[in-house]
Amino acid sequence: MRVSSEPGRASNPRWSPDGRSLAFLGQTIAGDDGAEDHLFVAPAPGRGGPLAFGAARDLTGSLDRGVAEGAYGLDGSPYPVWSPDGRRLYVCLADRARLHAYAIDARTGKATLLLGGDRMVEFLTPSGDGSRLIFGLSDPTHPSDVQVAAPDGSGIRRLTHLNDDWFSEVRVAAPERFTYASFDSLAIEGWILKPPGAAPDRRLPTILSIHGGPQWYYGMSLSLVFQAMAARGYLVLYTNPRGSSTYGQEFTDKVRGRYGLEDYKDLMFAVNTIEARGLIDPQNLFVSGYSYGGMMTDWIITQTDRFKAAASGAGIADYAASVGPDDSFVDWIAEFKGAPWEAPDAYRALSPITHVRNVKTPTLFYHGLADYRCPTPESERMYLALRLLGVETKLALFPNENHNFDHAASHYPASERLVLDWFDAHRK
């Protein structure tokens, strides 16, 4: 039985406490992994007879912000979460790199902000009687801890201090937020993270880090990877270029079928902005990224040689070759407006391997051998091309590892050490 009439994906069905309504997440754009998830509610008024649903209502369509993926209630159930009385639905909305908690009126769709600010609500659920909200909060200098508040988000009280002992022994750097105008005046948000105790006017070795997706984002949460980079003496530069999520569907849509074009310029303008402030040592400038960040790293080294070394994790070198082995290849077909044999020029023009003869940058490639999102041969393809071109390169393959690098606990930190060691080896 079909509940949703929307053309896109529908997921996360949750019955109301009285069993008379079904809430779920749905996308209003077909065949699009980057579409925002909206909150829908469909009435199911019948009792004692065949199950039937009324027309589903989009409760968050006017907000232009998606319901956050990967956020859950305390019992591990994905959003949305019903209030015990069935009058409200609790969700986290991803808004400009923050995760904010909202209560959505199940009848009117009115959205009430419960928990905002420069932080991330990691999970959210009401207590059994509805008298308290239970949630996790994190920010760029603190990991998540369990907290409670009144139903309106007031009177926050922290219940756990899970990492206080460890954090008392280490220095945690706080990022500095900045915004800049890209080549076409589009406003982009970014951050820099300096080594603890760095002199304010000193030019520093710098790592440009690029997030995956591209319909993803760097958020206001603690990154131990970035902290490790800063502890090694690097300034870490990271941004949410066009194509990132949390800034509205129009912002996200700007890279569809145009990967590596305008978003590449956004990244270079970020580097230019921070370099103009006298913070970057241009002789010690590095770039790294994973997944789409790896694809963009592959693209960057074919477009410029301003980086001293690069590290590409789970990138894609040839979009046409990834159609089939890549488990999200239907998105490529939609965005390139055809299969590789129908639109070969579109695939070829945006594939890093097409332009690989331009590469001069020493580059590390690393990949899991069981990656079905970005197939392993894509990194092998770039590595072999650089070997043939006489460019310094290294390939690290992790057995049984998938795209999320969660098969073996040691593999993810090992990959990050590889990246830092690679940059250290090329640092003057």
ABEGO torsion letter per residue (X at the ends): XBABABABBBBGBBBBAAGABBBBBBBABBGBAABBBBBBBBBBABBGBBBBBBBBBBAAAAAGBBBBBGBBBAAGBBOBBBBAAGABBBBBBBBGGBBBBBBBBAAAGBBBBABBEBBBBABBBBBAAGABBBBBBBBAABBBBBBBBBAAGBGBBBABBAAAAAAAABBBBBBBBBBBBBAAGBBBBBBBBBBBGBBAABBBBBBBBBBBOABBBBBBBBBAAAAAAAAAGBBBBBBBBBGBBGAEAAAAAAABGABGBAAAAAAAAAAAAAAAAGABBAABBBBBBBEAAAAAAAAAAAABAABABBBBBGBBABAAAABGABAAAAAAAAAAGEBAAABAAAAAAABAAAAAAABABBBBBBBBAABAABBAAAAAAAAAAAAAAGBBBBBBBBBGBBAAGAABAAAAAAAAAAAAAAAAAABX
